[in-house]
Structure formats: structure tokens, C-alpha cells
Amino acid sequence: MQFVCRSMFVENLRRLYHGFLSNRKQGPLSFRVFKGLYDSYSETLENKIKCIIHYFERIFSSMPVGFVSFERKVLPLESSSLQVPYPKADFWSKSVVSLCHF
């Protein structure tokens, strides 16, 4: 999902910026990164795409201001009573909770 999101964002960011702000006529945005989805459809991939589209709709409808910082956390392989337990490998594949409300 990160790869698709980054590809979509990097490929079209400059065109979106110049197209919307300078009102130039440009060709349609490229969705080549999604071509492979048509060959092998799955509901999981569809929901990921919906989530990505929802993200960009929110960003472009109200452009955030300020700074964003990220911190990477690594969960330990061994669970203990002092640490937060991490989900098992199949947790996300068996989850029925939607990432976004559509």
C-alpha cells in the first residue's frame, strides 16, 4: 500500500499543484500504478484503494498547515506484562474491521 500511495503521490503531485493552482490545461492524471488491479481483483485491494482515495480527498479538500513528524517504534518479538503485546502475523488478514468508513 505504501508503494502505491507513494507512486500515485509522487507521479501526480507536480501536475496537481500546477494544474489546480495555475489553471493550466493538462492531460488526465495517470493511474498506471493501478493497472495491475484490474487483472487480479480482490476486495482487500479495493478497500486499500478506497482508503488511499479517501486520504487524498481529505488532503486536497483542506490542505493541512504546519509540520508533521514521525517516530518509528519497534515492538519486541517476545511479549511481557510490561510491554504492549503485538498482533500475530495473521491478525490483519483475518480482521473484519474497516480502515475507513464508506
C-alpha positions in Angstrom: 0.0 0.0 0.0 2.9 2.4 0.8 4.3 1.8 -2.7 1.0 2.5 -4.4 0.4 5.6 -2.3 3.9 7.0 -2.9 3.8 6.2 -6.6 0.4 7.9 -7.0 1.5 10.9 -5.0 5.0 11.4 -6.5 3.8 10.9 -10.1 0.9 13.3 -9.9 1.8 15.9 -7.2 3.6 18.3 -9.5 0.8 18.1 -12.1 -1.9 18.5 -9.4 -0.1 21.6 -8.0 0.5 23.3 -11.3 -2.8 22.2 -12.8 -5.0 23.4 -9.9 -3.1 26.5 -8.9 -2.1 27.9 -12.3 -5.3 26.6 -14.1 -3.3 25.2 -17.0 -4.9 22.7 -19.3 -3.1 19.4 -18.9 -3.9 15.8 -19.7 -5.7 13.5 -17.3 -3.9 12.2 -14.3 -2.1 8.9 -14.7 -3.4 5.9 -12.9 -0.9 3.5 -14.4 0.1 2.3 -10.9 -3.4 0.7 -10.6 -3.3 -1.2 -13.9 -2.4 -4.5 -12.2 -5.5 -4.3 -10.0 -7.8 -5.0 -13.0 -6.0 -8.3 -13.7 -6.3 -9.7 -10.2 -9.3 -8.1 -8.4 -9.7 -8.7 -4.7 -11.9 -7.0 -2.1 -8.8 -6.3 0.1 -7.2 -4.3 -2.7 -10.4 -2.5 -3.4 -10.6 -1.4 0.2 -6.9 -0.3 0.1 -7.6 1.9 -2.9 -10.7 3.4 -1.3 -8.6 4.3 1.7 -5.9 5.9 -0.4 -8.5 7.9 -2.4 -10.2 9.0 0.8 -6.8 10.2 2.1 -6.2 12.3 -0.9 -9.7 13.7 -0.9 -9.2 14.9 2.7 -5.8 16.3 2.0 -6.9 18.3 -1.1 -10.2 19.4 0.4 -8.5 21.0 3.3 -4.7 21.4 2.9 -3.0 21.0 6.3 -0.6 23.6 7.5 2.4 23.2 9.8 4.7 20.3 10.3 4.4 16.6 10.6 6.9 14.5 12.4 7.2 10.7 12.5 8.7 8.3 15.0 9.3 4.7 14.3 8.6 2.2 17.0 9.6 -1.4 17.0 7.6 -3.9 19.0 9.6 -6.7 20.7 9.2 -10.2 19.5 8.6 -11.5 23.0 5.6 -10.3 24.9 5.8 -9.5 28.6 3.5 -7.9 31.1 5.4 -4.6 31.0 5.1 -4.2 27.2 2.2 -3.8 24.8 1.5 -7.1 23.0 1.7 -7.0 19.3 -0.8 -8.8 16.9 0.1 -12.2 15.4 1.1 -12.5 11.8 -2.4 -13.4 10.6 -4.2 -10.7 12.6 -4.6 -8.2 9.8 -5.5 -10.8 7.2 -8.4 -12.1 9.4 -9.5 -8.7 10.6 -13.1 -7.6 9.6 -12.7 -4.0 10.9 -12.8 -1.5 8.1 -9.9 1.1 7.9 -12.3 3.8 6.6 -16.0 4.4 6.9 -17.5 4.4 3.4 
